[in-house]
Amino acid sequence: MDFQVTIQEGGSMEFETTGIYPRYILFYSSELKRKWRFKLLGEEQSGILKLNKEPAFSYEFLDNTMCKIQVIGENKWHNIEHIITEMRD
C-alpha cells in the first residue's frame, strides 16, 4: 500500500472562532491519486475511506504514533511506518 499519513495541527480561522487549534488526519495515495481528510476528535480514531462513494479502506489511528489501513474485505492490516506532523497558521 502506498499511503502517506499526515497529522495537520492548527488553523487560525477555526482558532479565532473556537479558541482551540483543530487537528486533522490526511491520507494520500499516489497510486490512486486520491486524498482524504478527517477531523481528529481524540487520541484514537477509526473510520472508512471511500472511493466513488463506496467503502474501500478502513483505518485505525492509535495514540498519535501508529496508523494502520486495511482493504475492505481483507483480513490483513498494513501499518503506516512514517507519520508526518504539520503545523499550520
C-alpha positions in Angstrom: 0.0 0.0 0.0 1.3 3.4 -0.9 -0.5 5.6 1.7 1.1 8.7 3.2 -0.4 9.9 6.5 -0.1 13.5 7.7 -1.4 14.9 11.0 -2.2 18.6 10.5 -2.5 20.8 13.5 -3.5 24.5 13.7 -5.5 26.8 11.6 -6.1 30.4 12.5 -9.6 30.7 11.1 -11.0 28.0 13.3 -8.9 29.1 16.3 -10.4 32.6 16.1 -13.9 31.2 16.5 -13.4 28.3 18.9 -10.2 29.1 20.7 -9.0 25.6 20.0 -6.4 24.6 17.4 -8.1 21.9 15.2 -6.3 18.6 14.3 -6.9 16.7 11.1 -5.6 13.4 9.7 -4.9 13.4 6.0 -4.4 10.3 3.9 -2.9 10.4 0.4 -2.4 7.6 -2.1 -0.2 8.4 -5.1 -1.3 5.2 -6.8 -5.0 6.1 -6.6 -4.3 9.9 -7.0 -6.7 10.5 -4.1 -6.7 12.4 -0.8 -8.9 12.1 2.3 -9.2 14.5 5.2 -10.9 13.9 8.6 -11.0 15.9 11.7 -9.3 14.2 14.6 -11.7 14.1 17.6 -9.4 12.3 20.1 -6.2 10.4 20.6 -7.6 7.3 18.9 -9.9 7.2 15.9 -11.1 4.8 13.2 -13.0 5.2 10.0 -13.7 4.4 6.4 -12.0 5.8 3.3 -14.4 5.7 0.3 -13.7 5.6 -3.4 -16.5 6.7 -5.7 -18.9 6.8 -2.7 -18.1 3.1 -1.9 -16.2 2.0 1.2 -12.7 0.9 0.0 -10.4 1.0 3.1 -10.8 1.2 6.8 -8.2 2.9 9.1 -7.3 2.9 12.8 -5.3 5.8 14.2 -3.9 5.0 17.7 -2.2 7.2 20.3 -0.7 9.7 17.8 2.0 7.2 17.0 0.5 4.4 14.9 -1.8 4.2 11.9 -2.9 1.1 10.1 -5.0 0.6 7.0 -7.0 -2.4 5.7 -8.6 -3.0 2.3 -12.3 -3.7 2.9 -12.9 -7.4 2.7 -9.4 -8.4 3.5 -8.1 -9.6 6.9 -4.6 -8.1 6.7 -3.8 -4.7 8.2 -1.0 -2.6 6.8 1.0 -0.4 9.2 1.9 3.1 8.1 5.5 3.4 9.3 6.0 7.1 8.8 3.5 9.7 10.0 4.2 13.4 9.2 3.2 16.1 11.6 2.5 19.5 10.0 1.7 22.8 11.9 -0.4 25.4 10.2 -1.1 29.1 10.9 
